[in-house]
């Protein structure tokens, strides 16, 4: 069983920054891909950014240039650096890892709130 624990959410003013962390209970290079999703009130969960085990990254158009996904293999942790935050970024952010047998694992979510 894989456990993902997120941290780093909170309240920030528009234009500010936050860094989310997702710590995994096993070595992250064992996963096929790692990503961040978000779900705003009344909306479907959407992909924000993801990264393959090889290091290729993919971003939603709405966050490209503002958010950066990265990882620290030694700490088994994936990060989402969020800059220039906007009120439309308000959501619960989830990390999700996929393994090579098509299992998906999810964190508990962390709230990000941006005040205008």
Secondary structure by P-SEA (a helix, b strand, c coil): cbbbbbcccccccccbbbbbbbbbccccccccccbbbbbcccccccccccccccbbbbbcccccccbbbbbcccccbbbbbbcccccccccbbbbbbbccccbbbbccbbbbbbcc
